[in-house]
């Protein structure tokens, strides 16, 4: 009975990977490219610091889909593991994915902070919202995440299983493995950006509600409203797609839940489903930006 449940979950997980994963990948990449074109083609957006953050976010979202989702589809859906054909890809895939993930979440945080400052009643705060500062901040954080994720290049390597004899590409450092789960994925990738966007999202929303009472040019007022609403929709969507994955990841790290094979398979299936919710956020967000 237990083996049939495990087999069923594995089969359903494979079908989800092939069909939902492929659709998400294609839709996300196409939507991301369209999003970049829209922001770069309109002068109003080219001169907006918030729009610049969203453009960079779209670029790195595409990077996440290509390094994370595409590889997952090929490995889990079709049994083609590119990381086993190249040691460079074994190391670079995890490195590039985490750089893209960290940068993407940083950009959404910077975008909502930017809109909070842009809609503030204080002139000195609004002066911080300009394209030069945005470019410098993005460059700074990209460099930070490039350096921060170097251990992925160092510790990912080929390991031969003593029981099956199969070669796998995994993290070979136990200390860094714990940091990657709790530090990079949970704290940096989920808890911190969700907290920042939630707080500044509420503050920016409150500022937008008061824009009508200020002597702000109509064009600028409408642009600020449009960008703020756009970002707030992304934040709400990110919250409901990232929280389930965060919970599933925490549960999967508890040893007591992995002793029972059936329960372990159920947790792995839940992690798989919630992982695709995260990928759907990165794919769907670009369509919300184009609305």
Backbone as CSV, one residue per row, in Angstrom:
resi,resn,N_x,N_y,N_z,CA_x,CA_y,CA_z,C_x,C_y,C_z
1,UNK,0.839,-1.211,0.000,0.000,0.000,0.000,0.867,1.251,0.000
2,UNK,1.877,1.244,0.871,2.745,2.416,0.958,3.532,2.625,-0.321
3,UNK,3.971,1.512,-0.938,4.752,1.634,-2.184,3.898,2.185,-3.313
4,UNK,2.599,1.827,-3.337,1.716,2.329,-4.395,1.474,3.832,-4.235
5,UNK,1.369,4.284,-2.980,1.191,5.724,-2.727,2.426,6.495,-3.171
6,UNK,3.584,5.959,-2.832,4.842,6.615,-3.224,4.973,6.669,-4.737
7,UNK,4.622,5.566,-5.413,4.704,5.510,-6.880,3.725,6.487,-7.519
8,UNK,2.519,6.585,-6.934,1.509,7.495,-7.470,1.956,8.946,-7.345
9,UNK,2.505,9.299,-6.178,2.986,10.662,-5.974,4.126,10.994,-6.928
10,UNK,4.998,10.004,-7.166,6.118,10.214,-8.092,5.602,10.420,-9.521
11,UNK,4.579,9.657,-9.913,4.016,9.773,-11.260,3.321,11.118,-11.444
12,UNK,2.514,11.511,-10.453,1.820,12.805,-10.526,2.827,13.948,-10.552
13,UNK,3.865,13.823,-9.727,4.912,14.854,-9.699,5.611,14.989,-11.042
14,UNK,5.830,13.867,-11.714,6.473,13.901,-13.030,5.584,14.593,-14.056
15,UNK,4.283,14.305,-14.020,3.359,14.939,-14.957,3.254,16.444,-14.701
16,UNK,3.251,16.837,-13.434,3.228,18.261,-13.097,4.469,18.950,-13.637
17,UNK,5.604,18.275,-13.488,6.864,18.842,-13.971,6.848,19.047,-15.479
18,UNK,6.358,18.047,-16.199,6.381,18.125,-17.666,5.410,19.179,-18.190
19,UNK,4.169,19.116,-17.768,3.142,19.966,-18.367,3.072,21.362,-17.731
20,UNK,2.920,21.411,-16.409,2.859,22.711,-15.753,4.201,23.425,-15.846
21,UNK,5.293,22.663,-15.678,6.621,23.258,-15.751,6.922,23.841,-17.119
22,UNK,6.591,23.100,-18.174,6.853,23.579,-19.538,6.041,24.821,-19.857
23,UNK,4.758,24.797,-19.481,3.906,25.966,-19.729,4.430,27.189,-18.978
24,UNK,4.810,26.998,-17.716,5.325,28.105,-16.910,6.607,28.658,-17.506
25,UNK,7.480,27.785,-17.967,8.751,28.210,-18.547,8.530,29.048,-19.803
26,UNK,7.732,28.544,-20.726,7.493,29.247,-21.991,6.798,30.578,-21.746
27,UNK,5.751,30.551,-20.920,4.999,31.775,-20.631,5.874,32.797,-19.915
28,UNK,6.692,32.322,-18.988,7.540,33.225,-18.219,8.615,33.897,-19.049
29,UNK,9.265,33.128,-19.918,10.333,33.696,-20.744,9.769,34.685,-21.751
30,UNK,8.679,34.307,-22.421,8.064,35.209,-23.397,7.547,36.475,-22.707
31,UNK,6.861,36.286,-21.589,6.335,37.438,-20.858,7.435,38.337,-20.337
32,UNK,8.537,37.728,-19.876,9.659,38.515,-19.385,10.280,39.372,-20.473
33,UNK,10.430,38.796,-21.654,10.987,39.551,-22.778,10.060,40.701,-23.173
34,UNK,8.758,40.438,-23.183,7.796,41.494,-23.509,7.834,42.599,-22.459
35,UNK,7.973,42.194,-21.219,8.033,43.162,-20.130,9.236,44.086,-20.280
36,UNK,10.368,43.515,-20.624,11.595,44.299,-20.815,11.419,45.277,-21.978
37,UNK,10.810,44.807,-23.057,10.583,45.666,-24.227,9.681,46.843,-23.868
38,UNK,8.615,46.572,-23.103,7.676,47.633,-22.724,8.377,48.707,-21.897
39,UNK,9.134,48.292,-20.897,9.785,49.254,-20.016,10.885,50.038,-20.726
40,UNK,11.563,49.400,-21.678,12.650,50.089,-22.364,12.163,50.939,-23.532
41,UNK,10.974,50.660,-24.050,10.492,51.383,-25.220,9.755,52.680,-24.859
42,UNK,9.211,52.757,-23.653,8.472,53.943,-23.236,9.370,54.877,-22.430
43,UNK,9.454,56.121,-22.870,10.337,57.086,-22.209,9.935,57.318,-20.754
44,UNK,8.623,57.306,-20.501,8.140,57.536,-19.131,8.716,56.510,-18.166
45,UNK,8.759,55.243,-18.603,9.293,54.187,-17.759,10.820,54.206,-17.733
46,UNK,11.444,54.578,-18.843,12.913,54.611,-18.884,13.483,55.607,-17.885
47,UNK,12.727,56.648,-17.578,13.198,57.674,-16.657,12.747,57.422,-15.221
48,UNK,12.028,56.340,-14.998,11.531,56.023,-13.663,12.447,55.014,-12.977
49,UNK,12.861,55.308,-11.757,13.732,54.400,-11.019,12.996,53.109,-10.643
50,UNK,11.707,53.217,-10.289,10.929,52.023,-9.944,10.798,51.095,-11.144
51,UNK,10.543,51.682,-12.324,10.443,50.880,-13.539,11.785,50.231,-13.864
52,UNK,12.887,50.909,-13.564,14.222,50.333,-13.789,14.414,49.094,-12.919
53,UNK,13.992,49.172,-11.654,14.096,48.005,-10.770,13.273,46.837,-11.319
54,UNK,12.082,47.132,-11.833,11.225,46.084,-12.373,11.807,45.485,-13.651
55,UNK,12.489,46.309,-14.444,13.143,45.801,-15.655,14.259,44.832,-15.299
56,UNK,15.098,45.218,-14.352,16.183,44.341,-13.915,15.612,43.068,-13.296
57,UNK,14.524,43.208,-12.533,13.879,42.041,-11.942,13.413,41.066,-13.024
58,UNK,12.860,41.594,-14.109,12.389,40.741,-15.206,13.547,39.987,-15.854
59,UNK,14.678,40.652,-16.011,15.853,40.001,-16.606,16.315,38.831,-15.742
60,UNK,16.394,39.059,-14.442,16.863,37.999,-13.543,15.795,36.931,-13.321
61,UNK,14.522,37.276,-13.485,13.478,36.253,-13.440,13.639,35.265,-14.585
62,UNK,13.962,35.776,-15.765,14.228,34.904,-16.905,15.425,34.008,-16.606
63,UNK,16.449,34.581,-15.976,17.617,33.788,-15.595,17.255,32.671,-14.640
64,UNK,16.349,32.946,-13.681,15.904,31.904,-12.755,15.171,30.782,-13.487
65,UNK,14.294,31.153,-14.397,13.521,30.152,-15.116,14.427,29.260,-15.971
66,UNK,15.430,29.851,-16.606,16.305,29.084,-17.490,17.289,28.207,-16.723
67,UNK,17.792,28.682,-15.592,18.762,27.891,-14.823,18.104,26.945,-13.825
68,UNK,16.919,27.310,-13.349,16.248,26.478,-12.358,15.169,25.595,-12.943
69,UNK,14.152,26.215,-13.529,12.994,25.461,-14.008,13.327,24.584,-15.206
70,UNK,14.063,25.098,-16.178,14.401,24.317,-17.369,15.179,23.062,-16.994
71,UNK,16.152,23.211,-16.112,16.938,22.065,-15.680,16.081,21.059,-14.922
72,UNK,15.144,21.563,-14.103,14.253,20.665,-13.347,13.358,19.876,-14.291
73,UNK,12.848,20.540,-15.328,11.982,19.863,-16.304,12.745,18.746,-17.013
74,UNK,13.963,19.052,-17.441,14.758,18.056,-18.162,15.128,16.879,-17.257
75,UNK,15.458,17.177,-15.997,15.895,16.110,-15.087,14.729,15.268,-14.579
76,UNK,13.725,15.921,-13.985,12.613,15.193,-13.382,11.592,14.708,-14.409
77,UNK,11.421,15.479,-15.482,10.411,15.117,-16.472,10.885,14.147,-17.530
78,UNK,12.130,14.329,-17.981,12.625,13.522,-19.093,13.870,12.704,-18.765
79,UNK,14.347,12.796,-17.526,15.497,11.999,-17.119,16.808,12.434,-17.728
80,UNK,16.890,13.689,-18.153,18.123,14.218,-18.753,18.740,15.211,-17.777
81,UNK,19.819,14.794,-17.142,20.466,15.630,-16.129,21.724,16.256,-16.721
82,UNK,21.620,17.530,-17.106,22.768,18.208,-17.715,23.921,18.392,-16.733
83,UNK,23.603,18.423,-15.432,24.666,18.625,-14.444,25.625,17.442,-14.388
84,UNK,25.205,16.271,-14.884,26.069,15.090,-14.879,26.957,15.032,-16.109
85,UNK,26.668,15.856,-17.093,27.485,15.869,-18.312,28.586,16.910,-18.265
86,UNK,28.510,17.816,-17.306,29.504,18.885,-17.209,29.659,19.311,-15.755
87,UNK,30.854,19.224,-15.232,31.115,19.675,-13.867,30.924,21.186,-13.752
88,UNK,31.239,21.896,-14.832,31.033,23.344,-14.827,29.550,23.669,-14.648
89,UNK,28.692,22.967,-15.384,27.257,23.221,-15.270,26.747,22.803,-13.901
90,UNK,27.304,21.728,-13.344,26.948,21.270,-12.004,27.129,22.394,-10.989
91,UNK,28.238,23.099,-11.092,28.529,24.188,-10.171,27.800,25.468,-10.552
92,UNK,27.796,25.784,-11.849,27.291,27.078,-12.308,25.776,27.186,-12.178
93,UNK,25.048,26.085,-12.353,23.589,26.137,-12.303,23.103,26.650,-10.950
94,UNK,23.579,26.049,-9.869,23.147,26.475,-8.535,23.613,27.897,-8.237
95,UNK,24.839,28.212,-8.688,25.385,29.551,-8.459,24.555,30.609,-9.171
96,UNK,24.315,30.406,-10.451,23.578,31.380,-11.254,22.139,31.508,-10.774
97,UNK,21.512,30.386,-10.418,20.135,30.424,-9.954,20.007,31.268,-8.693
98,UNK,20.919,31.085,-7.754,20.833,31.816,-6.497,21.180,33.293,-6.661
99,UNK,22.098,33.613,-7.574,22.381,35.025,-7.869,21.136,35.684,-8.453
100,UNK,20.480,34.990,-9.383,19.270,35.535,-10.011,18.140,35.664,-8.996
101,UNK,17.972,34.653,-8.134,16.897,34.683,-7.146,17.091,35.826,-6.158
102,UNK,18.309,35.971,-5.649,18.593,37.028,-4.671,18.415,38.409,-5.292
103,UNK,18.895,38.575,-6.521,18.787,39.871,-7.198,17.335,40.214,-7.498
104,UNK,16.561,39.229,-7.927,15.159,39.463,-8.243,14.389,39.936,-7.018
105,UNK,14.565,39.247,-5.891,13.862,39.634,-4.670,14.356,40.987,-4.156
106,UNK,15.641,41.269,-4.355,16.174,42.577,-3.964,15.524,43.688,-4.771
107,UNK,15.331,43.443,-6.053,14.742,44.464,-6.932,13.306,44.782,-6.551
108,UNK,12.522,43.773,-6.165,11.141,44.056,-5.779,11.120,44.832,-4.463
109,UNK,12.104,44.555,-3.588,12.205,45.330,-2.339,12.587,46.780,-2.636
110,UNK,13.571,46.961,-3.506,13.998,48.314,-3.869,12.876,49.072,-4.569
111,UNK,12.098,48.372,-5.374,11.012,49.022,-6.116,9.939,49.557,-5.174
112,UNK,9.549,48.766,-4.174,8.493,49.240,-3.275,9.025,50.311,-2.324
113,UNK,10.295,50.215,-1.923,10.895,51.286,-1.108,10.958,52.572,-1.927
114,UNK,11.323,52.426,-3.210,11.392,53.579,-4.106,10.026,54.253,-4.227
115,UNK,8.971,53.455,-4.351,7.633,54.031,-4.482,7.143,54.644,-3.182
116,UNK,7.589,54.101,-2.077,7.256,54.729,-0.789,7.897,56.116,-0.706
117,UNK,9.155,56.208,-1.139,9.846,57.503,-1.116,9.255,58.457,-2.153
118,UNK,8.918,57.919,-3.335,8.394,58.758,-4.419,7.039,59.346,-4.080
119,UNK,6.252,58.647,-3.276,4.918,59.132,-2.923,4.891,59.821,-1.560
120,UNK,6.078,60.000,-0.972,6.163,60.650,0.331,5.875,62.151,0.210
121,UNK,5.379,62.725,1.276,5.111,64.173,1.302,6.385,64.982,1.527
122,UNK,7.463,64.322,1.897,8.727,65.006,2.164,9.560,65.104,0.887
123,UNK,9.899,66.314,0.519,10.640,66.558,-0.722,12.015,65.897,-0.688
124,UNK,12.705,65.963,0.451,14.050,65.405,0.536,14.053,63.888,0.352
125,UNK,12.962,63.234,0.703,12.876,61.787,0.484,12.613,61.469,-0.986
126,UNK,11.795,62.293,-1.630,11.501,62.057,-3.051,12.731,62.245,-3.920
127,UNK,13.699,63.026,-3.438,14.922,63.247,-4.212,15.779,61.986,-4.336
128,UNK,15.547,61.015,-3.478,16.291,59.761,-3.551,15.803,58.865,-4.685
129,UNK,14.682,59.219,-5.278,14.099,58.414,-6.351,14.565,58.940,-7.701
130,UNK,15.731,58.533,-8.128,16.211,58.909,-9.461,16.984,57.747,-10.065
131,UNK,17.103,57.788,-11.375,17.640,56.651,-12.117,19.119,56.408,-11.812
132,UNK,19.875,57.452,-11.493,21.296,57.275,-11.187,21.494,56.462,-9.915
133,UNK,20.736,56.812,-8.872,20.828,56.068,-7.620,20.362,54.634,-7.829
134,UNK,19.315,54.452,-8.626,18.801,53.106,-8.891,19.859,52.231,-9.559
135,UNK,20.550,52.776,-10.540,21.593,52.004,-11.231,22.721,51.622,-10.283
136,UNK,23.115,52.552,-9.412,24.192,52.273,-8.470,23.778,51.210,-7.459
137,UNK,22.538,51.287,-6.981,22.058,50.305,-6.013,21.981,48.914,-6.631
138,UNK,21.484,48.841,-7.860,21.385,47.545,-8.532,22.776,46.959,-8.751
139,UNK,23.704,47.779,-9.218,25.079,47.309,-9.428,25.690,46.827,-8.114
140,UNK,25.450,47.566,-7.033,25.992,47.196,-5.719,25.453,45.849,-5.267
141,UNK,24.148,45.667,-5.355,23.562,44.419,-4.871,23.896,43.239,-5.779
142,UNK,24.006,43.471,-7.070,24.427,42.384,-7.964,25.828,41.903,-7.589
143,UNK,26.728,42.831,-7.323,28.081,42.471,-6.905,28.051,41.729,-5.568
144,UNK,27.207,42.191,-4.646,27.087,41.518,-3.353,26.645,40.069,-3.523
145,UNK,25.624,39.847,-4.342,25.117,38.485,-4.516,26.074,37.625,-5.333
146,UNK,26.814,38.222,-6.247,27.832,37.462,-6.997,28.900,36.928,-6.048
147,UNK,29.322,37.774,-5.121,30.351,37.370,-4.156,29.763,36.423,-3.110
148,UNK,28.564,36.755,-2.622,27.939,35.969,-1.560,27.717,34.514,-1.962
149,UNK,27.420,34.266,-3.228,27.073,32.915,-3.679,28.255,32.130,-4.245
150,UNK,29.468,32.651,-4.121,30.653,31.944,-4.598,30.796,30.535,-3.998
151,UNK,30.416,30.312,-2.716,30.514,28.944,-2.168,29.787,27.890,-2.987
152,UNK,28.755,28.268,-3.734,28.082,27.293,-4.592,29.044,26.757,-5.656
153,UNK,29.933,27.604,-6.131,30.945,27.171,-7.104,32.002,26.288,-6.457
154,UNK,32.237,26.519,-5.171,33.286,25.794,-4.469,32.834,24.415,-3.992
155,UNK,31.615,24.322,-3.463,31.211,23.109,-2.752,30.305,22.176,-3.534
156,UNK,29.786,22.597,-4.674,29.008,21.661,-5.486,29.958,20.805,-6.314
157,UNK,29.770,19.498,-6.218,30.696,18.580,-6.895,29.997,17.247,-7.133
158,UNK,30.690,16.352,-7.871,30.159,15.019,-8.119,30.406,14.120,-6.909
159,UNK,29.373,13.365,-6.532,29.478,12.400,-5.435,28.894,11.074,-5.909
160,UNK,29.631,9.994,-5.668,29.183,8.657,-6.055,28.514,7.981,-4.859
161,UNK,27.263,7.548,-5.035,26.529,6.887,-3.964,27.142,5.515,-3.665
162,UNK,27.338,5.222,-2.378,27.928,3.943,-1.977,26.957,2.781,-2.159
163,UNK,25.663,3.065,-2.157,24.663,2.007,-2.276,24.253,1.736,-3.724
164,UNK,24.022,2.785,-4.473,23.560,2.622,-5.859,24.671,2.775,-6.893
165,UNK,25.753,3.445,-6.514,26.838,3.678,-7.457,26.562,4.807,-8.436
166,UNK,25.448,5.496,-8.256,25.088,6.587,-9.164,25.823,7.875,-8.783
167,UNK,26.119,8.660,-9.809,26.794,9.940,-9.611,25.752,11.046,-9.515
168,UNK,25.884,11.912,-8.527,24.970,13.047,-8.363,25.767,14.326,-8.151
169,UNK,25.143,15.435,-8.518,25.754,16.752,-8.319,25.101,17.377,-7.095
170,UNK,25.826,17.413,-5.980,25.241,17.902,-4.728,26.230,18.778,-3.975
171,UNK,25.719,19.436,-2.951,26.548,20.240,-2.063,27.354,19.301,-1.171
172,UNK,28.662,19.415,-1.166,29.524,18.492,-0.429,29.950,19.028,0.935
173,UNK,29.495,20.216,1.317,29.861,20.801,2.595,28.618,20.906,3.471
174,UNK,28.582,20.167,4.591,27.392,20.111,5.445,27.065,21.455,6.082
175,UNK,28.102,22.197,6.476,27.875,23.500,7.103,27.251,24.467,6.106
176,UNK,27.812,24.498,4.899,27.251,25.390,3.880,25.871,24.936,3.452
177,UNK,25.613,23.624,3.497,24.285,23.121,3.154,23.225,23.681,4.096
178,UNK,23.544,23.714,5.397,22.624,24.275,6.373,22.433,25.776,6.150
179,UNK,23.530,26.465,5.834,23.434,27.903,5.571,22.613,28.162,4.303
180,UNK,22.795,27.312,3.290,22.062,27.487,2.035,20.559,27.352,2.258
181,UNK,20.159,26.425,3.157,18.733,26.208,3.427,18.158,27.333,4.276
182,UNK,18.787,27.562,5.430,18.219,28.506,6.383,18.647,29.952,6.112
183,UNK,19.887,30.135,5.676,20.379,31.487,5.448,19.962,32.048,4.100
184,UNK,20.397,31.368,3.035,20.132,31.881,1.683,18.673,31.742,1.274
185,UNK,18.130,30.521,1.385,16.774,30.276,0.887,15.701,30.892,1.777
186,UNK,15.772,30.643,3.084,14.712,31.096,3.978,14.843,32.570,4.357
187,UNK,15.990,32.928,4.956,16.140,34.288,5.481,16.297,35.313,4.359
188,UNK,17.307,35.106,3.483,17.576,36.068,2.421,16.535,35.988,1.306
189,UNK,16.138,34.770,0.954,15.257,34.605,-0.199,13.783,34.772,0.076
190,UNK,13.342,34.524,1.325,11.905,34.548,1.611,11.520,35.504,2.738
191,UNK,12.014,35.237,3.949,11.543,35.979,5.122,11.853,37.470,5.020
192,UNK,13.109,37.814,4.710,13.502,39.228,4.650,12.754,40.006,3.568
193,UNK,12.750,39.551,2.303,12.027,40.331,1.281,10.530,40.400,1.521
194,UNK,9.922,39.324,2.034,8.489,39.360,2.315,8.184,40.378,3.402
195,UNK,9.037,40.435,4.428,8.839,41.398,5.520,9.001,42.830,5.027
196,UNK,10.051,43.074,4.225,10.314,44.432,3.713,9.179,44.894,2.810
197,UNK,8.785,44.041,1.888,7.734,44.434,0.941,6.393,44.627,1.638
198,UNK,6.135,43.841,2.683,4.879,43.984,3.411,4.813,45.340,4.122
199,UNK,5.886,45.685,4.827,5.911,46.949,5.589,5.851,48.150,4.654
200,UNK,6.764,48.191,3.669,6.809,49.349,2.776,5.630,49.367,1.813
201,UNK,5.039,48.206,1.556,3.839,48.166,0.734,2.687,48.885,1.413
202,UNK,2.522,48.643,2.697,1.476,49.334,3.461,1.737,50.839,3.511
203,UNK,3.003,51.210,3.717,3.358,52.627,3.784,3.130,53.319,2.434
204,UNK,3.525,52.646,1.350,3.338,53.229,0.019,1.859,53.350,-0.320
205,UNK,1.084,52.345,0.070,-0.366,52.406,-0.178,-0.997,53.586,0.553
206,UNK,-0.569,53.803,1.777,-1.077,54.940,2.553,-0.698,56.267,1.892
207,UNK,0.520,56.349,1.350,0.946,57.565,0.651,0.119,57.817,-0.604
208,UNK,-0.157,56.750,-1.346,-0.921,56.881,-2.589,-2.329,57.397,-2.303
209,UNK,-2.903,56.953,-1.197,-4.256,57.400,-0.834,-4.309,58.902,-0.597
210,UNK,-3.165,59.500,-0.272,-3.125,60.925,0.035,-2.584,61.775,-1.119
211,UNK,-2.257,61.146,-2.247,-1.697,61.902,-3.373,-2.664,62.945,-3.915
212,UNK,-3.948,62.634,-3.868,-4.936,63.557,-4.419,-5.019,64.880,-3.674
213,UNK,-4.496,64.892,-2.450,-4.566,66.112,-1.643,-3.297,66.954,-1.745
214,UNK,-2.354,66.518,-2.577,-1.093,67.244,-2.693,-0.994,67.953,-4.034
215,UNK,-0.160,68.956,-4.077,0.059,69.708,-5.317,1.139,69.008,-6.138
216,UNK,0.766,67.858,-6.691,1.679,67.067,-7.513,1.172,67.098,-8.948
217,UNK,2.062,67.272,-9.947,1.622,67.258,-11.348,0.806,66.008,-11.659
218,UNK,-0.246,66.185,-12.458,-1.174,65.089,-12.730,-0.474,63.887,-13.350
219,UNK,0.425,64.114,-14.314,1.121,63.011,-14.988,1.953,62.220,-13.996
220,UNK,2.701,62.938,-13.151,3.527,62.259,-12.145,2.661,61.517,-11.132
221,UNK,1.536,62.118,-10.749,0.648,61.486,-9.786,0.103,60.169,-10.326
222,UNK,-0.342,60.186,-11.576,-0.898,58.978,-12.181,0.168,57.906,-12.382
223,UNK,1.390,58.317,-12.744,2.484,57.359,-12.921,2.824,56.684,-11.594
224,UNK,2.884,57.491,-10.533,3.183,56.941,-9.210,2.094,55.973,-8.763
225,UNK,0.850,56.328,-9.032,-0.251,55.434,-8.684,-0.154,54.127,-9.457
226,UNK,0.125,54.234,-10.756,0.200,53.047,-11.609,1.321,52.110,-11.156
227,UNK,2.501,52.676,-10.918,3.644,51.863,-10.510,3.429,51.256,-9.128
228,UNK,2.852,52.038,-8.218,2.632,51.545,-6.862,1.624,50.398,-6.858
229,UNK,0.528,50.565,-7.571,-0.476,49.501,-7.659,0.122,48.265,-8.307
230,UNK,0.925,48.461,-9.351,1.590,47.376,-10.054,2.469,46.566,-9.100
231,UNK,3.254,47.274,-8.311,4.176,46.613,-7.385,3.420,45.950,-6.245
232,UNK,2.355,46.603,-5.741,1.562,46.019,-4.661,0.898,44.709,-5.090
233,UNK,0.439,44.650,-6.332,-0.144,43.408,-6.852,0.906,42.311,-6.875
234,UNK,2.129,42.664,-7.300,3.226,41.694,-7.304,3.528,41.199,-5.899
235,UNK,3.510,42.095,-4.939,3.831,41.737,-3.555,2.791,40.770,-2.994
236,UNK,1.516,41.065,-3.229,0.450,40.182,-2.744,0.574,38.806,-3.383
237,UNK,0.830,38.781,-4.682,0.977,37.513,-5.391,2.208,36.760,-4.888
238,UNK,3.297,37.484,-4.648,4.520,36.863,-4.134,4.291,36.264,-2.754
239,UNK,3.508,36.958,-1.935,3.237,36.476,-0.575,2.527,35.127,-0.608
240,UNK,1.479,35.022,-1.416,0.672,33.802,-1.425,1.330,32.660,-2.199
241,UNK,2.344,32.934,-2.993,3.045,31.863,-3.707,4.330,31.431,-3.020
242,UNK,4.929,32.309,-2.240,6.193,31.985,-1.577,6.012,31.411,-0.176
243,UNK,4.965,31.816,0.531,4.745,31.319,1.888,4.554,29.797,1.926
244,UNK,3.722,29.191,1.038,3.579,27.728,1.082,4.904,27.001,0.880
245,UNK,5.742,27.510,-0.042,7.040,26.875,-0.265,7.919,26.997,0.974
246,UNK,7.884,28.138,1.624,8.680,28.344,2.834,8.285,27.350,3.917
247,UNK,6.973,27.153,4.088,6.486,26.202,5.094,6.907,24.783,4.737
248,UNK,6.735,24.406,3.462,7.098,23.051,3.027,8.591,22.799,3.188
249,UNK,9.407,23.812,2.906,10.847,23.658,3.040,11.245,23.459,4.499
250,UNK,10.633,24.216,5.399,10.933,24.072,6.824,10.546,22.674,7.313
251,UNK,9.363,22.208,6.908,8.901,20.879,7.323,9.835,19.793,6.797
252,UNK,10.325,19.968,5.555,11.188,18.952,4.953,12.535,18.825,5.649
253,UNK,12.925,19.826,6.430,14.211,19.782,7.132,14.099,19.171,8.521
254,UNK,12.883,18.830,8.954,12.687,18.227,10.277,12.895,16.715,10.163
255,UNK,13.888,16.150,10.826,14.228,14.723,10.675,13.069,13.777,10.984
256,UNK,12.222,14.100,11.969,11.134,13.213,12.367,10.154,12.948,11.231
257,UNK,10.029,13.908,10.321,9.067,13.762,9.231,9.628,12.977,8.043
258,UNK,10.902,12.678,8.057,11.521,11.967,6.930,11.776,10.496,7.222
259,UNK,11.438,10.042,8.434,11.675,8.644,8.797,10.657,7.718,8.140
260,UNK,9.414,8.156,8.070,8.359,7.364,7.427,8.421,7.579,5.916
261,UNK,8.603,6.505,5.130,8.735,6.656,3.663,7.535,7.333,3.014
262,UNK,6.327,6.989,3.458,5.125,7.576,2.860,5.036,9.058,3.190
263,UNK,5.249,9.394,4.454,5.208,10.794,4.872,6.298,11.598,4.180
264,UNK,7.460,10.985,4.041,8.566,11.648,3.345,8.206,11.921,1.888
265,UNK,7.551,10.948,1.229,7.134,11.125,-0.169,6.077,12.218,-0.280
266,UNK,5.179,12.290,0.693,4.145,13.328,0.695,4.758,14.715,0.873
267,UNK,5.745,14.811,1.748,6.426,16.092,1.956,7.185,16.504,0.693
268,UNK,7.847,15.551,0.046,8.557,15.849,-1.200,7.588,16.313,-2.281
269,UNK,6.411,15.684,-2.316,5.405,16.093,-3.299,4.903,17.506,-2.996
270,UNK,4.677,17.800,-1.712,4.242,19.142,-1.317,5.301,20.179,-1.657
271,UNK,6.566,19.824,-1.447,7.666,20.729,-1.797,7.716,20.969,-3.289
272,UNK,7.473,19.899,-4.075,7.466,20.035,-5.537,6.366,20.984,-5.992
273,UNK,5.159,20.801,-5.472,4.018,21.632,-5.868,4.253,23.086,-5.482
274,UNK,4.714,23.308,-4.262,4.939,24.685,-3.806,6.121,25.330,-4.534
275,UNK,7.075,24.507,-4.977,8.172,25.045,-5.781,7.649,25.626,-7.083
276,UNK,6.680,24.937,-7.689,6.108,25.441,-8.935,5.248,26.677,-8.697
277,UNK,4.707,26.823,-7.486,4.008,28.065,-7.163,4.973,29.245,-7.217
278,UNK,6.193,29.027,-6.717,7.210,30.081,-6.756,7.576,30.402,-8.202
279,UNK,7.773,29.361,-9.019,8.100,29.595,-10.427,6.953,30.302,-11.145
280,UNK,5.716,29.964,-10.775,4.564,30.627,-11.381,4.568,32.109,-11.039
281,UNK,4.992,32.447,-9.825,5.094,33.866,-9.450,6.053,34.593,-10.388
282,UNK,7.223,34.009,-10.628,8.202,34.660,-11.485,7.705,34.752,-12.933
283,UNK,6.879,33.776,-13.345,6.365,33.794,-14.712,5.167,34.728,-14.845
284,UNK,4.217,34.635,-13.917,2.982,35.413,-14.006,3.223,36.890,-13.726
285,UNK,4.220,37.195,-12.882,4.468,38.594,-12.516,4.736,39.460,-13.731
286,UNK,5.359,38.890,-14.761,5.660,39.689,-15.942,4.391,40.066,-16.692
287,UNK,3.370,39.193,-16.658,2.111,39.535,-17.310,1.375,40.600,-16.513
288,UNK,1.482,40.543,-15.180,0.857,41.570,-14.361,1.499,42.933,-14.618
289,UNK,2.803,42.924,-14.904,3.478,44.178,-15.187,3.037,44.758,-16.529
290,UNK,2.666,43.880,-17.444,2.268,44.352,-18.776,0.801,44.741,-18.848
291,UNK,0.051,44.485,-17.768,-1.374,44.813,-17.783,-1.600,46.315,-17.714
